[in-house]
Amino acid sequence: MPSRCACDVPSHNYTWSFEPKLDWSAVYASSKEIFAYFNDFARKYGLHKFVKTRHQVAGAAWNKAKGGYDVQIKDLESGQIVNDHCDILVNASGILNNWQWPAIPGIDKYKGTLLHTANWDDNVDLTGRHVGLIGNG
């Protein structure tokens, strides 16, 4: 059985009130199941066309005259900066987009497998292995 990345809060916390999911497979669902819920939601409501991956907000400034934000977005593949404007700006950058290993002395010399929930490897089988868990919720 492959290793499983799962949520550390009850799965129902991830559902929109207007798009409930009552059939979670577990109280703490797998990352794949949570991803599938949001991906299906985005497909159902035609949201994928509004989502840009491999892009980063390079800057944002309040524009008093327009009553909104002037935003600079960097395409991470081409390096191109796109200037845009929005009336409402929501910071949804995702804290795990810039994940890092904890500052543990000697971690760079560790010979075992290191896994991070923000960069999970489903190919690692943890069956029968001793696992050390750091920073769980």
C-alpha positions as CSV (number, residue, x, y, z in Angstrom):
1,M,0.0,0.0,0.0
2,P,1.5,3.4,-0.9
3,S,2.0,6.1,1.7
4,R,-0.9,8.5,2.2
5,C,-0.8,12.2,2.6
6,A,-3.9,13.3,4.6
7,C,-5.4,16.4,6.1
8,D,-4.9,17.2,9.8
9,V,-8.3,18.8,10.3
10,P,-11.7,17.1,9.6
11,S,-12.5,16.9,5.9
12,H,-15.8,18.6,6.1
13,N,-13.9,21.9,6.9
14,Y,-12.9,21.8,3.2
15,T,-16.4,21.9,1.8
16,W,-18.3,25.0,0.5
17,S,-21.6,25.4,2.2
18,F,-23.4,25.7,-1.2
19,E,-21.6,22.6,-2.5
20,P,-21.6,20.1,0.4
21,K,-19.8,16.8,0.3
22,L,-21.3,14.3,2.7
23,D,-19.5,11.2,1.6
24,W,-15.8,11.8,2.6
25,S,-14.1,8.5,2.9
26,A,-12.6,9.4,6.3
27,V,-12.7,12.1,8.9
28,Y,-9.2,13.1,7.8
29,A,-9.4,12.7,4.0
30,S,-6.4,12.1,1.8
31,S,-4.9,14.9,-0.2
32,K,-6.0,13.2,-3.4
33,E,-9.6,13.2,-2.2
34,I,-9.5,16.9,-1.2
35,F,-7.9,17.8,-4.5
36,A,-10.6,15.8,-6.4
37,Y,-13.4,17.7,-4.5
38,F,-12.0,21.1,-5.5
39,N,-11.1,20.0,-9.0
40,D,-14.6,18.7,-9.6
41,F,-16.0,21.9,-8.1
42,A,-14.0,24.0,-10.4
43,R,-15.0,21.9,-13.4
44,K,-18.7,22.1,-12.5
45,Y,-18.7,25.9,-12.2
46,G,-16.3,26.5,-15.1
47,L,-13.6,28.0,-12.9
48,H,-10.5,26.5,-14.5
49,K,-10.4,29.2,-17.2
50,F,-9.9,31.8,-14.4
51,V,-7.1,30.0,-12.6
52,K,-3.5,30.6,-13.6
53,T,-0.9,28.2,-12.3
54,R,2.8,28.8,-12.6
55,H,2.2,32.5,-12.0
56,Q,3.2,34.7,-9.0
57,V,1.9,38.1,-7.8
58,A,5.0,40.2,-8.0
59,G,3.4,43.3,-6.5
60,A,0.1,45.0,-5.8
61,A,-0.7,48.7,-5.0
62,W,-3.9,50.5,-4.1
63,N,-5.0,52.8,-6.9
64,K,-7.1,55.4,-5.2
65,A,-8.4,56.9,-8.5
66,K,-9.7,53.6,-9.7
67,G,-10.7,52.4,-6.2
68,G,-8.9,49.0,-6.6
69,Y,-5.6,47.4,-6.9
70,D,-3.0,47.6,-9.7
71,V,-1.4,44.1,-9.7
72,Q,1.8,42.8,-11.4
73,I,1.7,39.1,-12.2
74,K,4.8,37.2,-13.2
75,D,4.5,34.2,-15.5
76,L,7.0,31.8,-13.9
77,E,7.7,30.0,-17.2
78,S,8.3,32.9,-19.5
79,G,9.4,35.5,-16.9
80,Q,6.9,38.0,-18.5
81,I,5.2,40.5,-16.1
82,V,1.5,41.2,-16.8
83,N,-0.1,44.3,-15.4
84,D,-3.7,44.1,-14.4
85,H,-6.3,45.8,-12.2
86,C,-8.9,44.3,-9.8
87,D,-11.6,45.8,-7.6
88,I,-11.1,43.1,-4.9
89,L,-7.8,41.5,-4.0
90,V,-7.8,38.2,-2.0
91,N,-4.5,36.9,-0.7
92,A,-4.7,33.2,-1.5
93,S,-1.1,32.6,-2.1
94,G,-0.9,29.4,-0.1
95,I,1.5,29.2,2.8
96,L,2.9,25.9,1.5
97,N,3.9,27.3,-1.9
98,N,7.3,28.2,-0.4
99,W,7.7,25.2,1.9
100,Q,11.0,24.4,3.5
101,W,12.5,21.7,5.7
102,P,12.6,22.6,9.4
103,A,16.0,23.9,10.8
104,I,17.1,20.6,12.4
105,P,20.8,20.2,12.9
106,G,22.1,17.3,10.7
107,I,19.0,17.1,8.5
108,D,21.2,17.4,5.4
109,K,23.1,14.3,6.5
110,Y,20.0,12.2,7.1
111,K,20.2,9.0,5.0
112,G,16.5,8.1,5.2
113,T,13.5,9.3,3.1
114,L,12.2,12.8,3.9
115,L,8.6,13.6,3.0
116,H,6.8,16.9,3.3
117,T,3.0,17.3,2.9
118,A,3.6,20.2,0.5
119,N,5.7,18.0,-1.8
120,W,4.4,14.5,-1.2
121,D,5.7,11.4,-3.0
122,D,3.0,8.8,-3.4
123,N,5.6,6.3,-4.6
124,V,7.1,5.9,-1.1
125,D,5.6,2.9,0.7
126,L,5.7,3.4,4.5
127,T,4.4,-0.1,5.3
128,G,6.4,-1.6,8.1
129,R,8.7,1.4,8.4
130,H,9.4,3.5,11.5
131,V,8.2,7.0,10.8
132,G,9.2,10.2,12.6
133,L,6.6,12.9,12.4
134,I,7.6,16.6,12.9
135,G,5.1,19.5,13.1
136,N,1.8,17.7,12.7
137,G,-1.4,19.6,13.3
